[in-house]
Amino acid sequence: MGKVIAVANQKGGVGKTTTCVNLAASLAATKRKVLLIDLDPQGNATMGSGVDKYEVENTAYELLVEEKSFDEIVIKNTAGKYDLIASNGDVTAAEIKLMEFFAREIRLRNALAPIKDQYDYIFIDCPPSLNMLTVNAMSAADSVLVPMQCEYYALEGLTALIDTITKLAAMVNPGLGIEGILRTMYDPRNRLSNDVSDQLKQHFGDKVYRTVIPRNVRLAEAPSFGAPAMYYDKSSAGAKAYLALAGEMIRRSEQQTQAKQA
């Protein structure tokens, strides 16, 4: 059964979309079947996947509001070798329209139910705010991956996010928990980065990925070329870091499976 992971942080600019695109591409490179759902109306994950958000006919809006079939909406085998449900400004209207529906919090969960087993991993790129789109993402997800910079304000944002996850688990998705905490834009020369990193490991233990994503120019450049970093410059530190993260995720998943079978 595929694992659905919401990639979320209520603080913007932490590498959330960069993580979605590059992690999806890295896992796809290991022959895993991957779907990326862009739920952010900015459509950055769509553009970073090599898809022009201004040209797509069907987006997450059609999936959530008009209930079009998955096959009508999905874009197969993007520049990152994964499948995509795109987003653009139309998805902003989905948040308003969703308020009209009964059981609006689980529209995405219901839409994914028939196709979940077709994929090894389904990533959902959430908006950088707690709105009905984010609630739908977390209601559909098995877990939440949290990218965050190692800075003081990011710790405050993490506390608010964990509170949100706890409340949603109590209300609509009892199995929801943290998949992992990913340190992004990491600079080991920065004392504050090291101090915050140590605090994260102290409080969250093995939920903090061993892999860290460094500040890297190639990661920032890749979206303008419509490709994940590994296809833009596979030798870059950023591309190598996300490949390492994919390997760590696979090992964790295998260990969890073995523990359940024991």
Sequence and secondary structure as in RCSB ss.txt:
>XXXX:A:sequence
MGKVIAVANQKGGVGKTTTCVNLAASLAATKRKVLLIDLDPQGNATMGSGVDKYEVENTAYELLVEEKSFDEIVI
KNTAGKYDLIASNGDVTAAEIKLMEFFAREIRLRNALAPIKDQYDYIFIDCPPSLNMLTVNAMSAADSVLVPMQC
EYYALEGLTALIDTITKLAAMVNPGLGIEGILRTMYDPRNRLSNDVSDQLKQHFGDKVYRTVIPRNVRLAEAPSF
GAPAMYYDKSSAGAKAYLALAGEMIRRSEQQTQAKQA
>XXXX:A:secstr
  EEEEE  SSSSSSHHHHHHHHHHHHHHTT  EEEEE  TT HHHHHTT  TTT S  HHHHHTS   HHHH B
 S TTSSEEE   THHHHHHHHHTTSTTGGGHHHHHHTTTGGG SEEEEE  SS SHHHHHHHHH SEEEEEEES
SHHHHHHHHHHHHHHHHHHHHT TT EEEEEEEEEE TT HHHHHHHHHHHHHHGGGEEEEEEE  HHHHHGGGG
TS HHHH TTSHHHHHHHHHHHHHHHHHHHHHHHHH 
